[in-house]
Amino acid sequence: MDPITSAGFAFIALVGLPVVVLFLQVFVALRGDRGSEAVLLRARPRVAVLMPAHDEAEVIEQTLRRLIPQLAPGDRVLVVADNCTDNTAVLALSAGAQVVRRLDFERRGKSYALEFGVRHLALDAPEVVIVIDADCHVEPGAIDVLARECAARDRPVQSLYLMHSPEANGLPGQVAAFAWRVKNWVRPLGLRNLGFACQLMGTGTAFPWSAVQHFPIANREMAEDYKFGIDLARTGYAPHFCPEARVWSEFPVNARAVRSQRTRWEHGHLNLIVREVPKLLVQGLMRRDVQLVGLA
């Protein structure tokens, strides 16, 4: 076989592999959820909800008032008011959360706030930490399901995280919401039915305390949640998808905010693909770890 033909076959294989993987994920997802009711019969662990918040005064009070009724005795919500210039901290306190303030104008970003919050929780460590963004709507029962699943499996558990599109965003917003459902619902469900791990989605995620108590969470990635999930999988804590628990947010209406959000997600994801996929494949094959290969 001449070099040009060989290169052509290699290119087809490289392009075709993601198509085959997507088809397999969708096909297997059509078999429906395969949740474990037995897991939910386990005792409910003591929970700390960790909420990073940067200038979230417009939404945080409403988020907390919906969330706090889902807590059991002994649970708590810790809000990390991260480099805030508004009254996020005051509103969080008035809604019933514990609040710590973080000021560090050089190390900015959600991952730094999360690591700061985990170190504070160590003073009175919970059994399970659940990360919820300040602009998320947590559907009833989600905290209980996440807590029990996480304790039973002793690994991170990712809820179903959806994005809704305001009517002002029109058809492009509806298309984006549909694509989000494929990415965050159909594909992870297919992976779960195949026995593989999922990626972290940024919010609605439960972690065993043993997984995060000493873990270096902070990183400078644009897609910091993906990187965190990959690093956890390397240490034996591959995330499990749990669509029985649901949270959702809304796409921004402002066109500039939409472009900024999309750029961060897309560029961050592509950068991680280039740098992490080869390493994940090699590590997964050398360790015979199907979860690392699945993430790749």
N, C-alpha and C positions, 0 to 999 in steps of 0.2 A: 504494500500500500504506500503510495507516494506521500510526501510530507503534507501537501496541500489537502489531500483527502483526509488524512489523519487529523489535521487541524480542524477541518470542517466537522468531522464526527465529534471531536472534543467540544467544539462550540455548541453543537446541537445538544449534547449531553448536559453541558453547563446551563444552557437556557431551559432545557426541558425538565431538569430535576425539580425546580421550584413549582412548575406546573403540575407535575405528578404528585408532589407532596400536598399541594393545595387541593387537588382532586380527591386524594385519599382522605384528607381531613374532613372535607365536606361530606363525602360519601359515608364515612363512619359516623359523623355527627347526626346524620339522618336517622340513625337507629335510636336516637333520643337520649335522655339523661339516664345515667346508671348510678344514681346516688345510693348511699348506704344508710338506710334507716337505723341500722344497728349502731352506727357511729353516733347518731344524735341521742341515743339512749344513755351515753356516758355522762358522768357527773360534770356539771358546769364548772369550769375553772374560774379563778379570780382574774378579772380583766382590767387592764388599763388601756383606755383609748387615747392614742397620741395624735394630736392635731397640730401640725405646723401651720403657722398663719403669718403672712406678711401683708399688712394693710388690708385686712378683710372685714373692716367695720360694716360694710354694706350687707354682708351675708352671714357672718359668724353667729350672731345671736339666734337667727332663725334655724340655722343648722343645729346648734346645740339644743334648742328647745324640742326639736324633733328627735334628737339622738338620746338625750339623757333619760327619758322614760324607758328606754330599752335596757338600762343598766340594772344589775342585781345588787343586793347588799354586799358591800365590800369592793365593788367596782368603782372606778373613777375616770374622769376625763382630764387629761393634762394638755393645755394649750401652750405651745411655744410661740410667744409673740416675737417674731424674728425680724429685727431691724425695723420695727414698725414706726411710722410717723403719724398714725391716727390713733383712735381710741379702741383699737381691737382688744387690748388687754382688759380695759374697763368693762366692755360689753361682755366679754367671756366670763369674767368674774360674776357679773350680775346674773348671768344665765345659769350659774351653778358649777362652772368648771374651775379646776385649779389652773393657775397661770404662772409661767416663768418667762422672764424677758431675756432675750439674747441680743447683744449688740456686738457685731463684728462686721465692719464694712469692707473688709478684705476677703473673708471667706463667706461668700454669699451663696444661697441656694438651699433648696429643700433638704438635700441629704445632710447638710451641716446642722440644720434645725433638728432633724430626726436623731442624729447622733447625740446632740446636746440633750434632747428630751429623754433618750434612753439612759444616759448617765444620771440624770436627775431621778428617774424612776428607780434606779438601783438602791436608793435610800430606803425604799419600801417596795421591794420587787414583786410584781404580779406574776402569775403563771403564764399569761398570754398577753401580748401587746397587739392592739389592732390600730392600724394607721388609717385615719380618715381625713381627707382634705376638708378645708374650711368651707368650701362651696358645694359640698356633696349632700345629696338627699339620701339618707340611709333608710331603706324600706323596712317596715315593721318585721321584727324577728331576725333580721340579718346579723345583729351582734351575737345573739344566742347561738345561731347556726355556726358562725365562724369560730366562736370560742370552743364549742364542743368538738367540731371537726379538727381544729388545730391541736387540742389536747389529746384527742384520740390517735391522731396520725403522727404527732410529734414532728411536724414539718410545717413550713409556711403554707397558708391556705389563702387563695385568691378568690374573692367574690366575683360575680358578674358585674362589670363596670360598663355602663352604657352612657352615651351622650345623646341628649335630645337637641333638636334644632329649633330655635324660635322661628315663628312664621316670617319674621322680617328677613331671614336669610334665604327665603325662596327655595327654588329647585336645587341650587348648589348645596344648600344646607341639608336638604332631604337626602341627596346623594351621599354626602359626607356621613350622615347618621346611619345610612344603610351600610356603607363601607365599614363603619365602626362596629356594627353588629356582626359582620362577617369576621372581622379581625379579633374582636374581644369575646365573641360568643360561639360562633360556629367552629372556628379553627381550634380554640382551646377545648371545646367539647369533644371534637374529633380526637385530639391528642389524649384527653382523659380516657375516652373509650378504648384507645389503643394502649393505655397504661403508661403514657408519657407525662412529663411535667409540663407546666405552662410558664409563660413569662409573667413577671410582676407587672401590674397595670397602673401602679401609682397611687391607688387609694382602695379602701375596702380590703386590706390585706391583714391577716392575722399571723403572728409569729410566736413560736414557743420562746419563752424567756431564755432558755438555754442557747437558742440560735443567735440571739442579738445582744446578749448581755456584755460580751467582750468583742463584738464584731466591729471592724472599721467601716462604718456605713458611709461616711462622707467621701464624696468624689466630685470631680469637676466635669463629669460627663453631661452633655445636653440631655441625653436619655438616661438620667441617673437611676431610674427605677429598673430599667432593663439590666444595667450593669450590676446593681445590687442583687437582683435575682440570679444572674449568672454566677456571681461570686459565692452566693449562698449554696447554689447547686454544687459548686466545686468542693464545698466542705461537707457535703452529704445532706444538705437541706434543700432539696429540689422542691419548688412550689407545686401545690396540688390545686386544681381548678374546682370551684364549688359554686355552680350557677344557682343553687338553692338560696344563696344569700345575694341580694342585689343592692347596688348603689348606682346613682346616676347624677350627672351634671348637665349643664347646658353649654353649647358652643357660644362663644362671644358673638355679639351682633356687630360690633365695630370691625370694619374691614381690615384695618391695620392690625388689630389684635388677632384676628383670624390668621392673617399671613404670618405674624410672628409666632403664634402657637404652632402652625403647620410646619414652618421652617425648623423650629426646634425639634419637633417630633421626627420629621423626615430625615434631616441631616444627622441628628443624634443616632437614629436607628441605622442609617447607612454607614456611619463611621464605625459603629460597633460590629456590623456585619463584616466589614473589611478586616478589622483587627481581631475579633474574637472567634469567628467561625472556624478558621483553620486550627486555632489552639484548642477549641472545644472538641473538634473532631479527633485530633491527635490524642488529647487527654482521655476522651471517652473510649477510644479504641484501645489505648494502652491499659486503661483500668478496667475495661470491659463494663463500662458504666453506660447503660442504655439511656439514662436520663440526660447525660451530657450530650450524647449523640442526638437525642431528640430535640434538645434546645438548639443545637447547631442547625 
